[in-house]
């Protein structure tokens, strides 16, 4: 049985396993939702079975994934070499986002999850983002730096990105093929890596996007060794802002590996914008800032100097409670 309460600061206290259950907080970023656990002493054995139970929408709390906030040093002591790498790169990255997909599998990281993780850490008093301060957190895809904007959005430097297919894929526009239920034949797609794998397919219209059947996982060829998230995107053109700058717009749906279709995917939004920008680059100058519309809302993707990409969007903590083990 799950008992819930409003996610007040007191209710969001450090999650711990007790004889009766496990305390949690539920949060989401553009309706990509997560079960959050504050394992501040690094004591919880987050098994695949426990993850599946927590993420179960009928028998558990329900979520697209489970995020454990844990000291980076604890993971280093447990033998996770990536935690050693994080601390070597930045000793201030003392908190680590241990992210698991809803099926219990370990994932490199999650863009929406980083924002929700930061909101969670902020609510626990572990992070202070006042005055434009930034926060470094560890992930299996390296260090992610987060700042809070005046409108309350969290902006995350997602780090470097690349096209696994290299310049040949950029020139040709594809390096993979994707088949979705109901299509007569596979369609060309572009692979994009943001620390986790993505495969992006362009569609011709919003109507086609809305009619897709994503109840089954799209088939991708060649088969990615570690699976992939698949983004189906429709370019919506460019928009001139009052300050004279130009932003691109994209609408997207996504099927996440180990989860299924979700209302949003942060790294997927980045992949979608980067793929569309790559496809359009041959036609002339293209924007560095993109608004990506997803079923759960919208986020902003921006190319940063030096080859990194930034993701910005909302994060909300909705309730806290305790689930019987």
C-alpha positions as YAML, in Angstrom:
chain: A
units: angstrom
residues:
- id: 1
  name: UNK
  ca: [0.00, 0.00, 0.00]
- id: 2
  name: UNK
  ca: [1.20, 3.52, -0.77]
- id: 3
  name: UNK
  ca: [0.48, 6.46, 1.47]
- id: 4
  name: UNK
  ca: [0.98, 9.91, -0.01]
- id: 5
  name: UNK
  ca: [1.10, 13.45, 1.27]
- id: 6
  name: UNK
  ca: [1.71, 16.89, -0.30]
- id: 7
  name: UNK
  ca: [5.34, 17.41, -1.25]
- id: 8
  name: UNK
  ca: [6.04, 20.06, 1.39]
- id: 9
  name: UNK
  ca: [9.69, 20.60, 2.38]
- id: 10
  name: UNK
  ca: [9.15, 18.61, 5.59]
- id: 11
  name: UNK
  ca: [7.45, 15.78, 3.71]
- id: 12
  name: UNK
  ca: [10.31, 15.65, 1.25]
- id: 13
  name: UNK
  ca: [12.73, 14.58, 3.98]
- id: 14
  name: UNK
  ca: [15.49, 12.15, 3.22]
- id: 15
  name: UNK
  ca: [14.04, 8.90, 2.00]
- id: 16
  name: UNK
  ca: [14.94, 5.86, 4.05]
- id: 17
  name: UNK
  ca: [14.02, 2.22, 4.29]
- id: 18
  name: UNK
  ca: [12.13, 1.43, 7.49]
- id: 19
  name: UNK
  ca: [10.74, -1.85, 8.82]
- id: 20
  name: UNK
  ca: [7.43, -0.91, 7.22]
- id: 21
  name: UNK
  ca: [8.43, 0.67, 3.95]
- id: 22
  name: UNK
  ca: [10.44, 3.02, 1.78]
- id: 23
  name: UNK
  ca: [9.94, 6.77, 1.62]
- id: 24
  name: UNK
  ca: [9.77, 8.39, -1.80]
- id: 25
  name: UNK
  ca: [8.91, 11.57, -3.66]
- id: 26
  name: UNK
  ca: [7.13, 11.65, -7.02]
- id: 27
  name: UNK
  ca: [8.18, 14.27, -9.58]
- id: 28
  name: UNK
  ca: [7.98, 15.00, -13.29]
- id: 29
  name: UNK
  ca: [9.49, 17.16, -16.03]
- id: 30
  name: UNK
  ca: [6.95, 17.86, -18.81]
- id: 31
  name: UNK
  ca: [5.06, 14.78, -17.51]
- id: 32
  name: UNK
  ca: [8.06, 12.46, -17.85]
- id: 33
  name: UNK
  ca: [7.63, 11.12, -14.30]
- id: 34
  name: UNK
  ca: [9.95, 9.55, -11.77]
- id: 35
  name: UNK
  ca: [10.03, 7.96, -8.35]
- id: 36
  name: UNK
  ca: [12.75, 9.75, -6.35]
- id: 37
  name: UNK
  ca: [14.63, 8.17, -3.46]
- id: 38
  name: UNK
  ca: [17.08, 10.11, -1.28]
- id: 39
  name: UNK
  ca: [19.64, 7.50, -0.27]
- id: 40
  name: UNK
  ca: [21.96, 10.04, 1.33]
- id: 41
  name: UNK
  ca: [24.01, 7.38, 3.14]
- id: 42
  name: UNK
  ca: [24.32, 5.03, 0.20]
- id: 43
  name: UNK
  ca: [22.63, 2.18, 2.06]
- id: 44
  name: UNK
  ca: [19.81, 1.11, -0.27]
- id: 45
  name: UNK
  ca: [20.14, -1.94, -2.51]
- id: 46
  name: UNK
  ca: [18.19, -0.71, -5.52]
- id: 47
  name: UNK
  ca: [17.56, -4.04, -7.22]
- id: 48
  name: UNK
  ca: [15.85, -4.41, -10.62]
- id: 49
  name: UNK
  ca: [12.89, -6.05, -8.88]
- id: 50
  name: UNK
  ca: [12.51, -3.09, -6.49]
- id: 51
  name: UNK
  ca: [12.73, -0.65, -9.40]
- id: 52
  name: UNK
  ca: [10.01, -2.48, -11.30]
- id: 53
  name: UNK
  ca: [7.77, -2.51, -8.24]
- id: 54
  name: UNK
  ca: [8.25, 1.20, -7.56]
- id: 55
  name: UNK
  ca: [7.63, 2.11, -11.23]
- id: 56
  name: UNK
  ca: [4.55, -0.12, -11.57]
- id: 57
  name: UNK
  ca: [1.58, 2.17, -12.22]
- id: 58
  name: UNK
  ca: [-0.91, -0.30, -10.75]
- id: 59
  name: UNK
  ca: [0.99, -2.11, -8.02]
- id: 60
  name: UNK
  ca: [3.49, 0.57, -6.99]
- id: 61
  name: UNK
  ca: [4.03, 4.31, -7.10]
- id: 62
  name: UNK
  ca: [4.22, 4.54, -10.89]
- id: 63
  name: UNK
  ca: [6.76, 6.26, -13.09]
- id: 64
  name: UNK
  ca: [8.82, 6.17, -16.26]
- id: 65
  name: UNK
  ca: [11.87, 5.51, -14.11]
- id: 66
  name: UNK
  ca: [13.39, 5.52, -10.64]
- id: 67
  name: UNK
  ca: [16.02, 8.04, -9.56]
- id: 68
  name: UNK
  ca: [18.20, 7.43, -6.51]
- id: 69
  name: UNK
  ca: [20.03, 10.43, -5.05]
- id: 70
  name: UNK
  ca: [23.20, 8.93, -3.60]
- id: 71
  name: UNK
  ca: [26.66, 10.21, -2.60]
- id: 72
  name: UNK
  ca: [29.07, 9.86, -5.51]
- id: 73
  name: UNK
  ca: [31.67, 8.58, -3.07]
- id: 74
  name: UNK
  ca: [29.37, 5.72, -2.04]
- id: 75
  name: UNK
  ca: [29.15, 4.48, -5.63]
- id: 76
  name: UNK
  ca: [32.92, 4.83, -5.98]
- id: 77
  name: UNK
  ca: [33.39, 2.68, -2.89]
- id: 78
  name: UNK
  ca: [30.94, 0.15, -4.35]
- id: 79
  name: UNK
  ca: [33.19, -0.24, -7.39]
- id: 80
  name: UNK
  ca: [31.44, 1.95, -9.98]
- id: 81
  name: UNK
  ca: [34.38, 3.36, -11.91]
- id: 82
  name: UNK
  ca: [32.26, 6.14, -13.43]
- id: 83
  name: UNK
  ca: [31.85, 7.59, -9.93]
- id: 84
  name: UNK
  ca: [35.65, 7.75, -9.58]
- id: 85
  name: UNK
  ca: [35.78, 9.54, -12.93]
- id: 86
  name: UNK
  ca: [33.14, 12.04, -11.81]
- id: 87
  name: UNK
  ca: [35.01, 12.93, -8.61]
- id: 88
  name: UNK
  ca: [38.31, 13.16, -10.47]
- id: 89
  name: UNK
  ca: [36.77, 15.57, -12.98]
- id: 90
  name: UNK
  ca: [34.99, 17.70, -10.36]
- id: 91
  name: UNK
  ca: [35.24, 17.01, -6.59]
- id: 92
  name: UNK
  ca: [32.19, 19.26, -6.02]
- id: 93
  name: UNK
  ca: [29.94, 16.71, -7.80]
- id: 94
  name: UNK
  ca: [29.25, 14.99, -4.48]
- id: 95
  name: UNK
  ca: [25.74, 13.81, -5.46]
- id: 96
  name: UNK
  ca: [25.08, 11.19, -8.11]
- id: 97
  name: UNK
  ca: [21.90, 10.50, -10.10]
- id: 98
  name: UNK
  ca: [21.53, 6.72, -10.13]
- id: 99
  name: UNK
  ca: [18.88, 6.35, -12.83]
- id: 100
  name: UNK
  ca: [16.96, 3.17, -13.68]
- id: 101
  name: UNK
  ca: [14.40, 2.60, -16.43]
- id: 102
  name: UNK
  ca: [10.97, 1.33, -15.43]
- id: 103
  name: UNK
  ca: [11.92, -2.22, -16.45]
- id: 104
  name: UNK
  ca: [14.75, -2.22, -13.90]
- id: 105
  name: UNK
  ca: [17.58, -1.71, -16.37]
- id: 106
  name: UNK
  ca: [20.36, 0.78, -15.63]
- id: 107
  name: UNK
  ca: [20.49, 3.85, -17.90]
- id: 108
  name: UNK
  ca: [23.28, 6.33, -18.48]
- id: 109
  name: UNK
  ca: [21.11, 9.29, -17.51]
- id: 110
  name: UNK
  ca: [17.91, 11.19, -18.36]
- id: 111
  name: UNK
  ca: [17.63, 14.84, -19.36]
- id: 112
  name: UNK
  ca: [14.23, 15.46, -17.77]
- id: 113
  name: UNK
  ca: [15.40, 13.41, -14.81]
- id: 114
  name: UNK
  ca: [18.39, 15.69, -14.24]
- id: 115
  name: UNK
  ca: [16.05, 18.66, -13.78]
- id: 116
  name: UNK
  ca: [13.73, 16.74, -11.46]
- id: 117
  name: UNK
  ca: [16.74, 15.40, -9.53]
- id: 118
  name: UNK
  ca: [17.95, 18.97, -9.04]
- id: 119
  name: UNK
  ca: [14.54, 20.15, -7.83]
- id: 120
  name: UNK
  ca: [14.54, 17.20, -5.41]
- id: 121
  name: UNK
  ca: [18.04, 18.00, -4.11]
- id: 122
  name: UNK
  ca: [17.04, 21.65, -3.78]
- id: 123
  name: UNK
  ca: [13.96, 20.71, -1.73]
- id: 124
  name: UNK
  ca: [16.15, 18.65, 0.60]
- id: 125
  name: UNK
  ca: [18.45, 21.60, 1.22]
- id: 126
  name: UNK
  ca: [21.36, 19.84, -0.48]
- id: 127
  name: UNK
  ca: [21.61, 22.42, -3.28]
- id: 128
  name: UNK
  ca: [21.39, 26.22, -3.31]
- id: 129
  name: UNK
  ca: [20.79, 27.72, -6.76]
- id: 130
  name: UNK
  ca: [20.18, 31.27, -5.58]
- id: 131
  name: UNK
  ca: [21.91, 34.12, -7.36]
- id: 132
  name: UNK
  ca: [22.60, 32.21, -10.54]
- id: 133
  name: UNK
  ca: [24.67, 29.52, -8.84]
- id: 134
  name: UNK
  ca: [25.11, 26.23, -10.67]
- id: 135
  name: UNK
  ca: [25.08, 22.66, -9.41]
- id: 136
  name: UNK
  ca: [27.28, 19.80, -10.62]
- id: 137
  name: UNK
  ca: [25.87, 16.30, -10.36]
- id: 138
  name: UNK
  ca: [27.30, 12.98, -11.42]
- id: 139
  name: UNK
  ca: [25.67, 10.62, -13.91]
- id: 140
  name: UNK
  ca: [26.81, 7.55, -15.82]
- id: 141
  name: UNK
  ca: [27.15, 9.89, -18.79]
- id: 142
  name: UNK
  ca: [29.48, 12.22, -16.91]
- id: 143
  name: UNK
  ca: [28.96, 15.46, -15.01]
- id: 144
  name: UNK
  ca: [25.89, 17.58, -15.72]
- id: 145
  name: UNK
  ca: [25.75, 21.22, -14.61]
- id: 146
  name: UNK
  ca: [22.42, 22.83, -13.78]
- id: 147
  name: UNK
  ca: [21.35, 26.42, -13.17]
- id: 148
  name: UNK
  ca: [17.94, 27.85, -12.37]
- id: 149
  name: UNK
  ca: [16.46, 30.53, -14.59]
- id: 150
  name: UNK
  ca: [14.34, 33.47, -13.45]
- id: 151
  name: UNK
  ca: [11.16, 31.79, -14.69]
- id: 152
  name: UNK
  ca: [11.82, 28.72, -12.55]
- id: 153
  name: UNK
  ca: [13.03, 26.51, -15.40]
- id: 154
  name: UNK
  ca: [16.14, 24.43, -14.87]
- id: 155
  name: UNK
  ca: [18.80, 24.69, -17.59]
- id: 156
  name: UNK
  ca: [21.17, 21.73, -17.91]
- id: 157
  name: UNK
  ca: [24.48, 21.65, -19.77]
- id: 158
  name: UNK
  ca: [24.07, 18.18, -21.20]
- id: 159
  name: UNK
  ca: [27.68, 18.02, -22.33]
- id: 160
  name: UNK
  ca: [28.96, 17.00, -25.76]
- id: 161
  name: UNK
  ca: [26.92, 15.23, -28.42]
- id: 162
  name: UNK
  ca: [27.93, 13.47, -31.59]
- id: 163
  name: UNK
  ca: [26.63, 11.56, -34.59]
- id: 164
  name: UNK
  ca: [27.76, 7.91, -34.31]
- id: 165
  name: UNK
  ca: [27.64, 7.71, -38.10]
- id: 166
  name: UNK
  ca: [30.09, 10.59, -38.43]
- id: 167
  name: UNK
  ca: [30.29, 12.98, -41.36]
- id: 168
  name: UNK
  ca: [28.95, 10.40, -43.80]
- id: 169
  name: UNK
  ca: [25.71, 10.25, -41.80]
- id: 170
  name: UNK
  ca: [25.55, 14.04, -41.61]
- id: 171
  name: UNK
  ca: [26.04, 14.37, -45.37]
- id: 172
  name: UNK
  ca: [23.59, 11.62, -46.26]
- id: 173
  name: UNK
  ca: [21.08, 12.46, -43.54]
- id: 174
  name: UNK
  ca: [20.79, 8.93, -42.16]
- id: 175
  name: UNK
  ca: [22.71, 5.92, -40.91]
- id: 176
  name: UNK
  ca: [19.86, 3.67, -39.72]
- id: 177
  name: UNK
  ca: [16.34, 2.56, -40.59]
- id: 178
  name: UNK
  ca: [13.27, 2.47, -38.37]
- id: 179
  name: UNK
  ca: [10.02, 0.54, -38.78]
- id: 180
  name: UNK
  ca: [6.95, 1.53, -36.78]
- id: 181
  name: UNK
  ca: [3.82, -0.61, -36.50]
- id: 182
  name: UNK
  ca: [1.51, 0.24, -39.41]
- id: 183
  name: UNK
  ca: [4.21, 1.39, -41.82]
- id: 184
  name: UNK
  ca: [4.63, -0.46, -45.10]
- id: 185
  name: UNK
  ca: [8.42, -0.20, -45.00]
- id: 186
  name: UNK
  ca: [11.25, 1.09, -42.78]
- id: 187
  name: UNK
  ca: [12.21, 4.75, -43.05]
- id: 188
  name: UNK
  ca: [15.67, 6.37, -42.91]
- id: 189
  name: UNK
  ca: [16.81, 7.65, -39.53]
- id: 190
  name: UNK
  ca: [19.76, 9.47, -37.98]
- id: 191
  name: UNK
  ca: [21.58, 8.24, -34.87]
- id: 192
  name: UNK
  ca: [22.47, 10.86, -32.24]
- id: 193
  name: UNK
  ca: [24.42, 10.20, -29.03]
- id: 194
  name: UNK
  ca: [24.04, 12.38, -25.93]
- id: 195
  name: UNK
  ca: [25.62, 9.96, -23.50]
- id: 196
  name: UNK
  ca: [22.67, 7.68, -24.23]
- id: 197
  name: UNK
  ca: [21.57, 6.48, -27.70]
- id: 198
  name: UNK
  ca: [18.86, 8.00, -29.90]
- id: 199
  name: UNK
  ca: [17.52, 7.32, -33.38]
- id: 200
  name: UNK
  ca: [15.55, 10.13, -35.02]
- id: 201
  name: UNK
  ca: [13.02, 9.81, -37.87]
- id: 202
  name: UNK
  ca: [11.49, 12.77, -39.75]
- id: 203
  name: UNK
  ca: [7.77, 12.74, -40.59]
- id: 204
  name: UNK
  ca: [5.90, 14.85, -43.09]
- id: 205
  name: UNK
  ca: [3.04, 16.21, -40.97]
- id: 206
  name: UNK
  ca: [1.66, 16.64, -37.48]
- id: 207
  name: UNK
  ca: [-1.31, 14.48, -38.47]
- id: 208
  name: UNK
  ca: [0.99, 11.60, -39.33]
- id: 209
  name: UNK
  ca: [2.81, 12.06, -36.03]
- id: 210
  name: UNK
  ca: [-0.40, 12.00, -34.01]
- id: 211
  name: UNK
  ca: [-1.65, 8.86, -35.79]
- id: 212
  name: UNK
  ca: [1.44, 6.77, -34.99]
- id: 213
  name: UNK
  ca: [1.03, 3.51, -33.10]
- id: 214
  name: UNK
  ca: [3.86, 3.44, -30.55]
- id: 215
  name: UNK
  ca: [2.32, 0.69, -28.45]
- id: 216
  name: UNK
  ca: [5.10, -1.60, -29.65]
- id: 217
  name: UNK
  ca: [8.77, -0.72, -29.76]
- id: 218
  name: UNK
  ca: [9.91, 0.49, -33.19]
- id: 219
  name: UNK
  ca: [12.33, -1.83, -34.96]
- id: 220
  name: UNK
  ca: [15.74, -0.30, -35.62]
- id: 221
  name: UNK
  ca: [18.35, -1.56, -38.08]
- id: 222
  name: UNK
  ca: [21.16, -2.08, -37.58]
- id: 223
  name: UNK
  ca: [20.13, -3.25, -34.11]
- id: 224
  name: UNK
  ca: [21.81, -0.99, -31.52]
- id: 225
  name: UNK
  ca: [23.92, -3.05, -29.09]
- id: 226
  name: UNK
  ca: [22.49, -1.28, -26.01]
- id: 227
  name: UNK
  ca: [19.07, -0.43, -27.40]
- id: 228
  name: UNK
  ca: [17.98, 3.06, -28.35]
- id: 229
  name: UNK
  ca: [15.33, 5.70, -27.78]
- id: 230
  name: UNK
  ca: [13.40, 6.43, -30.98]
- id: 231
  name: UNK
  ca: [12.17, 9.97, -31.70]
- id: 232
  name: UNK
  ca: [9.57, 10.70, -34.39]
- id: 233
  name: UNK
  ca: [9.76, 14.37, -35.32]
- id: 234
  name: UNK
  ca: [8.03, 16.98, -37.49]
- id: 235
  name: UNK
  ca: [9.96, 20.20, -38.25]
- id: 236
  name: UNK
  ca: [7.68, 23.20, -37.73]
- id: 237
  name: UNK
  ca: [9.88, 25.89, -39.26]
- id: 238
  name: UNK
  ca: [11.40, 28.94, -37.61]
- id: 239
  name: UNK
  ca: [10.02, 31.70, -35.42]
- id: 240
  name: UNK
  ca: [11.26, 35.29, -35.12]
- id: 241
  name: UNK
  ca: [11.29, 36.50, -31.50]
- id: 242
  name: UNK
  ca: [10.65, 40.10, -30.37]
- id: 243
  name: UNK
  ca: [14.39, 40.58, -29.75]
- id: 244
  name: UNK
  ca: [15.11, 39.76, -33.40]
- id: 245
  name: UNK
  ca: [16.59, 36.33, -32.78]
- id: 246
  name: UNK
  ca: [15.34, 33.22, -34.53]
- id: 247
  name: UNK
  ca: [14.42, 29.87, -32.97]
- id: 248
  name: UNK
  ca: [13.49, 26.63, -34.66]
- id: 249
  name: UNK
  ca: [10.47, 24.58, -33.66]
- id: 250
  name: UNK
  ca: [9.99, 20.81, -33.66]
- id: 251
  name: UNK
  ca: [7.15, 18.55, -32.53]
- id: 252
  name: UNK
  ca: [8.07, 15.09, -31.24]
- id: 253
  name: UNK
  ca: [6.87, 11.78, -29.87]
- id: 254
  name: UNK
  ca: [9.26, 9.27, -28.34]
- id: 255
  name: UNK
  ca: [9.50, 5.59, -27.52]
- id: 256
  name: UNK
  ca: [12.03, 5.14, -24.71]
- id: 257
  name: UNK
  ca: [14.02, 1.94, -24.38]
- id: 258
  name: UNK
  ca: [12.99, -0.02, -21.30]
- id: 259
  name: UNK
  ca: [9.89, 2.14, -20.79]
- id: 260
  name: UNK
  ca: [7.69, 2.55, -23.88]
- id: 261
  name: UNK
  ca: [6.14, 5.77, -25.14]
- id: 262
  name: UNK
  ca: [6.51, 8.63, -22.66]
- id: 263
  name: UNK
  ca: [5.04, 12.17, -22.72]
- id: 264
  name: UNK
  ca: [8.55, 13.61, -22.90]
- id: 265
  name: UNK
  ca: [12.24, 12.74, -23.07]
- id: 266
  name: UNK
  ca: [14.88, 15.38, -22.36]
- id: 267
  name: UNK
  ca: [17.80, 13.83, -24.18]
- id: 268
  name: UNK
  ca: [15.33, 12.83, -26.90]
- id: 269
  name: UNK
  ca: [14.31, 16.48, -27.33]
- id: 270
  name: UNK
  ca: [17.98, 17.38, -27.73]
- id: 271
  name: UNK
  ca: [18.45, 14.56, -30.26]
- id: 272
  name: UNK
  ca: [15.37, 15.68, -32.21]
- id: 273
  name: UNK
  ca: [16.55, 19.30, -32.44]
- id: 274
  name: UNK
  ca: [20.10, 18.27, -33.35]
- id: 275
  name: UNK
  ca: [18.91, 15.87, -36.03]
- id: 276
  name: UNK
  ca: [16.60, 18.46, -37.64]
- id: 277
  name: UNK
  ca: [19.37, 21.05, -37.48]
- id: 278
  name: UNK
  ca: [21.74, 18.58, -39.17]
- id: 279
  name: UNK
  ca: [19.21, 17.88, -41.94]
- id: 280
  name: UNK
  ca: [18.64, 21.59, -42.59]
- id: 281
  name: UNK
  ca: [22.27, 22.68, -42.36]
- id: 282
  name: UNK
  ca: [22.93, 22.00, -46.04]
- id: 283
  name: UNK
  ca: [20.24, 24.53, -47.02]
- id: 284
  name: UNK
  ca: [21.90, 27.46, -45.28]
- id: 285
  name: UNK
  ca: [22.11, 29.12, -41.86]
- id: 286
  name: UNK
  ca: [20.09, 27.38, -39.14]
- id: 287
  name: UNK
  ca: [19.16, 28.44, -35.57]
- id: 288
  name: UNK
  ca: [21.15, 27.34, -32.53]
- id: 289
  name: UNK
  ca: [18.05, 27.49, -30.29]
- id: 290
  name: UNK
  ca: [15.06, 25.18, -30.71]
- id: 291
  name: UNK
  ca: [11.70, 24.83, -28.99]
- id: 292
  name: UNK
  ca: [10.69, 21.18, -28.88]
- id: 293
  name: UNK
  ca: [7.00, 20.43, -28.38]
- id: 294
  name: UNK
  ca: [6.22, 17.11, -26.70]
- id: 295
  name: UNK
  ca: [2.90, 15.66, -25.48]
- id: 296
  name: UNK
  ca: [3.82, 16.76, -21.94]
- id: 297
  name: UNK
  ca: [4.63, 20.38, -22.79]
- id: 298
  name: UNK
  ca: [7.68, 22.02, -24.28]
- id: 299
  name: UNK
  ca: [11.40, 22.38, -23.58]
- id: 300
  name: UNK
  ca: [14.21, 24.49, -25.01]
- id: 301
  name: UNK
  ca: [17.34, 23.09, -26.64]
- id: 302
  name: UNK
  ca: [20.34, 25.33, -27.30]
- id: 303
  name: UNK
  ca: [23.73, 24.64, -28.83]
- id: 304
  name: UNK
  ca: [26.52, 25.98, -26.62]
- id: 305
  name: UNK
  ca: [29.99, 27.15, -27.63]
- id: 306
  name: UNK
  ca: [32.46, 24.31, -27.67]
- id: 307
  name: UNK
  ca: [30.09, 21.65, -28.94]
- id: 308
  name: UNK
  ca: [27.90, 21.09, -25.88]
- id: 309
  name: UNK
  ca: [24.10, 21.27, -25.84]
- id: 310
  name: UNK
  ca: [21.80, 22.77, -23.20]
- id: 311
  name: UNK
  ca: [18.33, 21.55, -22.23]
- id: 312
  name: UNK
  ca: [15.95, 23.82, -20.30]
- id: 313
  name: UNK
  ca: [12.49, 23.12, -18.96]
- id: 314
  name: UNK
  ca: [10.30, 22.82, -15.88]
- id: 315
  name: UNK
  ca: [10.51, 20.33, -13.02]
- id: 316
  name: UNK
  ca: [7.83, 19.68, -10.42]
- id: 317
  name: UNK
  ca: [7.62, 17.60, -7.25]
- id: 318
  name: UNK
  ca: [4.01, 16.52, -6.79]
- id: 319
  name: UNK
  ca: [3.75, 14.32, -3.71]
- id: 320
  name: UNK
  ca: [5.64, 12.30, -1.13]
- id: 321
  name: UNK
  ca: [4.83, 9.10, 0.69]
- id: 322
  name: UNK
  ca: [5.92, 5.67, 1.87]
- id: 323
  name: UNK
  ca: [5.47, 2.38, 0.06]
- id: 324
  name: UNK
  ca: [5.33, -0.96, 1.87]
- id: 325
  name: UNK
  ca: [8.21, -3.24, 0.97]
...
